[in-house]
């Protein structure tokens, strides 16, 4: 724990907030590049780009670029930062003589409630439930040395690889019913696509028939199959990187330049190889759902680490203060902005709003992403000029400390 205390004391609060909030701001913005696909298209199109039948021309290029540079990359960063948050939150609580464990579990209990509301009432693709559940376990690792945290991170990370590769290699022995069910989720027939599209273009109540099963699937099967292990791995990796001073921009510029070059080179090479291999196998379920998905599963971590290095370089830079302040404001309001993106996107694509579900092709989705970014880039700094926290951040703090806190500056 001495390493963490040294970092917190050696780094001025303003500098530490800039480096972490700047990184968090980029992560929040980047997440939408992939989430837009779940908001606007059938669920199968997220895991299998061929399922939507539009993988040509600009749509194909858009998917390749989003998979190469965004898929799982920004979510990995977000998960690492959540692990860092556990350390900072508990350290500050202890310094003030508070019961850190009690506050931590209460804090994440309320995050679980927020996540359930988000998943079942707004968007089934919620990640807050997974974060809150993983945080219950990650708390016990917070005092470990960085090298030990890294070892545990690798162990957690490997588990889904073993699950997935074993499933892929044994697919020929699957019962026919199981195989057909997986094929239907990978490449749904016209009737299934029509049913999902009709539901999402319907009223809020009509959407529940798709939203609720989707949320349950993500919070049960997928959580135990992959999400728990992946998120835990990234949280522990984030803790290790923070204790090493990497996430607090405490390393030299040459360190971050080397880190960016090595991590981006390896990560993009591995992810790019996966893209080539999956297209070579025509996105067949037997290959791409299992072996083919592992390239990005691993490569995305390398790219995420490369992005972290680039953001740390930006944080250390003496220029672009205005730009950094704007991005940092998004990071300071990450919780609010994450939910706000869901509200904007579901209103745009679902039937209780504009009902554009399935009507915007991949190539045009990026224009919508840029529009949402513009909204966040305008709203966040304006809000923080008058208030200390974002509205949901404030509510979360009130519920955590169980007392009303001042919101205005």
N, C-alpha and C positions, 0 to 999 in steps of 0.2 A: 504493500500500500504506500510505501515511502515514495516510490517512483511517481505515483499519481499525485501525491501531495506536492512533490517538487514541481511537477508540471503546472499545477494549478497556481502555485505561489509565484513561479518564475514567469508566468505568462500574465500580462495585464488583462483584466476582464474584457476591455474593448477589443484587444487583439484576438483573444480566444473566441469571443462571440463572432467576430468577423470571419475567422477561419471556419468555424463550425456552421454558423448561419449562412455564410456564403455557399458552402458545400451543400447544405440542406436546401437552400433556395434553388440551386441548379437541379438537385435531385427531384424536387417537387415538380418543376417544369418538365423535366425529362420523362417522368413517369407517364405523363399524358400522351406521349408519342405512341406508346403501346396501348394504354387504356382506351384510347379513342376507338380502337378496333373492337373492343368488347362492348363499348357503348353503342356503336353504330352498325355492327354486323352480327350475324349469327355466331353463337359461341364457338362452333367448330372451326371457324375461320381464323381464330386466334392461334390455335395449336396446329392447324393444317391449312396453310394458305390456299391450297388447291380446292378446299371444300366449297368455297364461294363461287368457283368457276370464272373468276375474273383475273387470273394471274397472267396477264399479258401486258406488253407495252409499259406505260407509265405506272400502272398498278403493280406490275412485277418489280419494276425498279424501286418503287416506294417501299414495297415489302422487304426487298433485299437490304436496302439502306437502313430501315427501321430495325430489322433483325440484327444486322451487323453492328450498328452503333447504339441501339437503345434496349433491345429485348433483354430483360433481367439485369441490365447494367445499373440503371438508376435505382431500381428497387434494392439491389445489393447495397448501394451506397446508403440508402435510406435505412436499411436494416443495421448496417454498421453504426450509423449515427444514433440509432435507438440504443444500441449497446453502450455507446459513449454516454448517452443521457442517463443511463442507470448509474454509472460511476459518479458523474457530476452531481446528480440529484442526491444520492446517498451521502456523498462527501460533504455537501453543503448542509444537509440535515444534521449530520453528526457535529459539524463545526458550530452549529447553533444550539446544540444540546437536545435535539429532537430525536425521536425514535425512528430511525431511518427505515428499518424493516417494515414497521407498521404503516408508515406513510407510503412506502414503495408499493406494498400490496393493495392498499386502498386506492392509490393512484391508478394502478393497472386494473383494478376491479371496475373502476368507472370507465376506463378506456374500453374494457370489454363490453360494458353496457352501450357506450357510444357506437362501438363496432357492430353490435347486434342490431341497433336501430338503423344504422347505415346500410347493413347488409340486407335486412328484411323489408325495409320501408323505402329505400332509395336505390341501391345498386348491389347486386349479389357479389360483385367482384371485390368486395371489401378486404382490406389487409389488416385492419386494426384488431380484429378478433385474434388473428394469428400472432400479432405482435404482443398483445396483452398476455396471452397464454404462455408464449415463449418467455416473456419477461418474468413470469412467476418462477421459472426455472433458472434463467440467466442470472438472477440476483445472487445465487449462491456461488457463482464463479467470479464475482467482481473483485475479490481480494487476491486472486491468483497472479503469479508473475506472468509477464507477457509471453515468454516461451511456452509456458504451460497452457495458457489460453490459446495459443496458436495450435498446439497439439490437439487440444479438445476440439477446436474449430475444424481441423482437418478430419478428425474422427466423425464428427457430426456430418460434415460435408460428403463423406464417402458413402454413407448409408443409402441415400437415394440412388446413387450410382449402382450399388450392388443390387438393390431392388429392381431397378429398371433393366439392367443388363441381364439379370437372371430371368426376368419375365420375357424379354425379347428372345433369348436363346431357347426358351422352353415353349414358345408359342405354338409349335406344331403339336404339343401334347395337350393343349387347352381343350376343354369341352366345347362342342360346336356352339352352344348357346352363349357362352362367355365370349367366344371369338366374334360372334355376330353382334353382340351388344357393344363391344369395343369398336367394331367397324362402323356401327351406326353413329357412335359419338365422333368418330374420326371423319367419316364421309357420309353425313346424313342424307337420306333420300329426299325427294322433292316434297313429299307430304310433311315430313318432319320440319324442313326448312320453312314451309308455308305456315305451319302451326306456330313456330317460334316467332316468325315475322308478324303474324296476325296478333299474337299475344302482346308483343312489345309495341305494336301500333295501337293497341286497344287502350281502354281506360286503366287507371292505376290499379283498380281491383282486378281487372282481367290479366294484368301483368304478373300478379302474385302466383299464378299457376306455373310460371316459368322462373320467377325470381326466387321463390322459396326453395324449390328443389335445387336450384343452382347454388344458393347459399349453403344449404345443408351439405351438398356434395363437397364444396370447398372446405367446409369446416370439419368434416369428418374424414372421408376417404382420402382426399388430396392432402389434408393437413397431416395425417399420419404417414402417408406414402412419401411426401416430399416436403411440404411447407415447413413443418416443425423442424426438420433436420437442417434444411437450408437456412431458415431464418435464425435458428440457434447458432449455426456456424458463422453467419455474417455478424451477428451481435457480438460473439466472442472475438471474432477477428477485429471488429471495431474497437473493442476494449483493449486488445493487444496493441493495435496501431496507435491508440491514444496514449497508452502508457509509454510507448516508445517515442512519443513526441511527434509522430508523423502527422496526425490529424490536427495538431495545434499549430501547424506551420513552424515548428521549432527547428526543423532540419535546414541544412544549407540549400541554396538554389541548385547547386550541382547535384545534390542528392535527389531532388525532385525531378530534375531533367533526366537523370539516368533512370529513375523509377518510371517516369512516363514513357520513355523510349522502350525499355524492356517489357513492361507490362502491356502497353498498347500493341507492341509488335507480336508478342506471344498470344495475347487475347484475340486480336483481330485475325491472326493467322488461323487459330483454332476455330473460331466462329465462322470464318470464311470457308474453311475446309468443310465444315458441317453443311453450310448452304449448298456448296457444290455437290457433296455426297447425297443430300436429300433430293436435289433436282435430278441427279443421276439415277436415283431409285424411283423417280416419278412420284415422290411423296407417298409411297406405299405404306400402309399402316404397319406391316410386319417389320419394316426397317425404321421408318422415320419417327414413329411413336416411341420407339425404344432406343436402339443404338444411335440413330440419327439425331436424337434430341440431346444426347450427352455432350456433343461438341460445344454447343452454346451454354449448356449447364456449367461446364468448366471454363470455357473461354470468356464468359461474361464477367467472371471475377477478375480476370486479368485486365479487361477493358475498364471495369469499375475502378480498379486500383490506379490505372493510368489516368483516368479522369480526376481522381482524387489528387494525384500529383500535379496536374495542370491547374486545378483550383487552388492548391496550396501556393503554387508559384504566383498566381494572380493575387492571392491574399498578401503575399510578401511584397508585391509590387508597390511602388510609391505613387503610381499613376492610377487613373480610372476610378477615382474615389466615388464619383457620382454613380457610375455603373455598379460598383460593388455595393454601395448603400442600397440601391434599388433591389438587387438580387438578394441581399441579406434581409431586407424587409419581408420578402416572400418566405425566406427560411424561418424568420421569427414567428411568422403566422402559418407555419407549415400545416398544422392541424386544420385550421380554418380554411386554408386554401385547398387542401385535399378534399374536404367535404364540399366546398364551393364548386370545385371542378365537377364533382358528381352531380350536384344540383343543376348546374348549367347544361351539362351533357345529357342527362336524362330528360330534362325539359326539352332540349333540342330534338332528341331522337325518339323519345317514347311518346305514346299516344296521348298522355295527359298534357302534352305540350305541342310541339310542332309536328311530331310524328314522322320524322325523317329516317327512321330506322330502315336500313337496307337500301337507301336511296342515294347515298353518297359513296362513290368509289374511293378506293385507297388513295389514288393520286390526288384527290381533292380534299381528303381528310386533313392533310397537313395545313391547308389554309384555315380550317376551323381551329386546329391546334394553335396556330399563330394568333388567331383572334382571341382565344381564351387566354393565352399568355399575355396579350396586350391588356386585357381586363385586369388580370392579377398584378401586372406591372404598374398599373395606374392606381388601383385600389389600395394595395398593401402599403406603399410609402405614405399615401394620404392618410390612411387610418392611423398609422403609427406616429404621425405628427401630433395627434391629439391624445392618443391612448397608449398605455404601456404594453398592452397585450392585444392579440386578436381576440374576438368575442368567444370563440370556443376554447382558446388557451386560458382565458380568464375564468370561464365556467369550470374548466377542468381543475384549475388551481383552487377555486372556491370549494369544490367537492373534495379535493385532496386534503386541504387543511381544515375543512369544515368551518370556515368563517369567511365573511365577505371581505374581499380585498379591494383596495382602491384601483380603479381602472384608468382614470384620467391621469395625464402627466402633471 
